[in-house]
């Protein structure tokens, strides 16, 4: 099983891929999302989104500045105001 993850800015789609887990910096602390997570929404402050492509792998970090995260039936979408790099 895999989690579908999308990272989007107002300018473009940055990522769209199936991964094992994503850890997002939420407004009330970091939260991890795996396949089958309950529907959820959160604001996203400045911080690092950590993407785990497979179970036990080292995370890839992407710095984001502000935005929202939504977990739904289609997976996790992070709508970031700006993505570093």
Phi and psi restraints in degrees (value plus and minus 20) as a CYANA .aco file:
   2 UNK   PHI    -157.6  -117.6
   2 UNK   PSI     132.9   172.9
   3 UNK   PHI    -114.9   -74.9
   3 UNK   PSI     108.8   148.8
   4 UNK   PHI    -104.0   -64.0
   4 UNK   PSI     106.0   146.0
   5 UNK   PHI    -142.7  -102.7
   5 UNK   PSI     111.6   151.6
   6 UNK   PHI    -148.2  -108.2
   6 UNK   PSI     116.1   156.1
   7 UNK   PHI    -139.0   -99.0
   7 UNK   PSI     100.4   140.4
   8 UNK   PHI    -148.9  -108.9
   8 UNK   PSI     122.4   162.4
   9 UNK   PHI    -137.8   -97.8
   9 UNK   PSI     151.1   191.1
  10 UNK   PHI     -80.1   -40.1
  10 UNK   PSI     -44.4    -4.4
  11 UNK   PHI    -109.5   -69.5
  11 UNK   PSI     -51.6   -11.6
  12 UNK   PHI    -186.3  -146.3
  12 UNK   PSI     146.9   186.9
  13 UNK   PHI    -104.4   -64.4
  13 UNK   PSI      96.4   136.4
  14 UNK   PHI    -106.1   -66.1
  14 UNK   PSI     -63.2   -23.2
  15 UNK   PHI    -163.3  -123.3
  15 UNK   PSI     124.5   164.5
  16 UNK   PHI    -171.3  -131.3
  16 UNK   PSI      83.9   123.9
  17 UNK   PHI    -177.9  -137.9
  17 UNK   PSI     142.4   182.4
  18 UNK   PHI    -113.5   -73.5
  18 UNK   PSI     109.6   149.6
  19 UNK   PHI    -155.0  -115.0
  19 UNK   PSI     153.4   193.4
  20 UNK   PHI     -99.6   -59.6
  20 UNK   PSI     -70.2   -30.2
  21 UNK   PHI    -176.3  -136.3
  21 UNK   PSI     131.7   171.7
  22 UNK   PHI    -151.1  -111.1
  22 UNK   PSI     115.0   155.0
  23 UNK   PHI    -129.2   -89.2
  23 UNK   PSI     105.3   145.3
  24 UNK   PHI    -136.6   -96.6
  24 UNK   PSI     118.7   158.7
  25 UNK   PHI     -97.8   -57.8
  25 UNK   PSI      82.0   122.0
  26 UNK   PHI    -108.5   -68.5
  26 UNK   PSI     150.0   190.0
  27 UNK   PHI     -84.7   -44.7
  27 UNK   PSI     -44.7    -4.7
  28 UNK   PHI    -134.2   -94.2
  28 UNK   PSI       2.8    42.8
  29 UNK   PHI      99.7   139.7
  29 UNK   PSI     147.9   187.9
  30 UNK   PHI     -86.6   -46.6
  30 UNK   PSI     127.7   167.7
  31 UNK   PHI    -159.7  -119.7
  31 UNK   PSI     123.0   163.0
  32 UNK   PHI    -121.7   -81.7
  32 UNK   PSI     123.6   163.6
  33 UNK   PHI    -145.1  -105.1
  33 UNK   PSI     105.0   145.0
  34 UNK   PHI    -135.0   -95.0
  34 UNK   PSI     147.0   187.0
  35 UNK   PHI     -73.1   -33.1
  35 UNK   PSI     116.4   156.4
  36 UNK   PHI      66.7   106.7
  36 UNK   PSI     -14.5    25.5
  37 UNK   PHI     -80.3   -40.3
  37 UNK   PSI     125.9   165.9
  38 UNK   PHI     -83.7   -43.7
  38 UNK   PSI     129.9   169.9
  39 UNK   PHI     -75.7   -35.7
  39 UNK   PSI     122.2   162.2
  40 UNK   PHI    -183.8  -143.8
  40 UNK   PSI     125.0   165.0
  41 UNK   PHI    -153.1  -113.1
  41 UNK   PSI     127.3   167.3
  42 UNK   PHI    -174.2  -134.2
  42 UNK   PSI     129.3   169.3
  43 UNK   PHI     -95.7   -55.7
  43 UNK   PSI     135.3   175.3
  44 UNK   PHI    -142.7  -102.7
  44 UNK   PSI      94.4   134.4
  45 UNK   PHI     -99.1   -59.1
  45 UNK   PSI     159.7   199.7
  46 UNK   PHI     -80.0   -40.0
  46 UNK   PSI     115.9   155.9
  47 UNK   PHI     147.2   187.2
  47 UNK   PSI    -188.7  -148.7
  48 UNK   PHI    -127.0   -87.0
  48 UNK   PSI     107.6   147.6
  49 UNK   PHI    -107.8   -67.8
  49 UNK   PSI     107.7   147.7
  50 UNK   PHI    -127.5   -87.5
  50 UNK   PSI     102.6   142.6
  51 UNK   PHI    -130.6   -90.6
  51 UNK   PSI      99.9   139.9
  52 UNK   PHI    -123.7   -83.7
  52 UNK   PSI      86.0   126.0
  53 UNK   PHI     -88.1   -48.1
  53 UNK   PSI     -56.4   -16.4
  54 UNK   PHI    -157.2  -117.2
  54 UNK   PSI     142.1   182.1
  55 UNK   PHI     -82.5   -42.5
  55 UNK   PSI     109.3   149.3
  56 UNK   PHI      64.6   104.6
  56 UNK   PSI     -22.1    17.9
  57 UNK   PHI    -100.3   -60.3
  57 UNK   PSI     139.9   179.9
  58 UNK   PHI     -93.4   -53.4
  58 UNK   PSI     123.4   163.4
  59 UNK   PHI     -97.2   -57.2
  59 UNK   PSI     129.0   169.0
  60 UNK   PHI    -115.3   -75.3
  60 UNK   PSI     113.4   153.4
  61 UNK   PHI    -128.2   -88.2
  61 UNK   PSI     116.5   156.5
  62 UNK   PHI    -146.3  -106.3
  62 UNK   PSI     103.7   143.7
  63 UNK   PHI    -100.2   -60.2
  63 UNK   PSI     109.7   149.7
  64 UNK   PHI    -143.4  -103.4
  64 UNK   PSI     135.4   175.4
  65 UNK   PHI    -143.3  -103.3
  65 UNK   PSI      84.3   124.3
  66 UNK   PHI      46.8    86.8
  66 UNK   PSI     139.4   179.4
  67 UNK   PHI     122.1   162.1
  67 UNK   PSI    -175.1  -135.1
  68 UNK   PHI    -158.5  -118.5
  68 UNK   PSI     134.3   174.3
  69 UNK   PHI    -146.8  -106.8
  69 UNK   PSI     118.2   158.2
  70 UNK   PHI    -153.0  -113.0
  70 UNK   PSI     106.8   146.8
  71 UNK   PHI    -125.2   -85.2
  71 UNK   PSI     106.4   146.4
  72 UNK   PHI    -165.6  -125.6
  72 UNK   PSI    -186.3  -146.3
  73 UNK   PHI     -81.2   -41.2
  73 UNK   PSI     -47.2    -7.2
  74 UNK   PHI    -110.4   -70.4
  74 UNK   PSI     -18.3    21.7
  75 UNK   PHI      94.9   134.9
  75 UNK   PSI    -168.0  -128.0
  76 UNK   PHI    -132.1   -92.1
  76 UNK   PSI     108.6   148.6
  77 UNK   PHI    -141.0  -101.0
  77 UNK   PSI     106.6   146.6
  78 UNK   PHI    -128.5   -88.5
  78 UNK   PSI      99.0   139.0
  79 UNK   PHI    -121.8   -81.8
  79 UNK   PSI      78.6   118.6
  80 UNK   PHI    -118.3   -78.3
  80 UNK   PSI     121.4   161.4
  81 UNK   PHI     -85.8   -45.8
  81 UNK   PSI     -57.1   -17.1
  82 UNK   PHI    -174.4  -134.4
  82 UNK   PSI     122.7   162.7
  83 UNK   PHI    -138.0   -98.0
  83 UNK   PSI     109.2   149.2
  84 UNK   PHI     -92.6   -52.6
  84 UNK   PSI     116.9   156.9
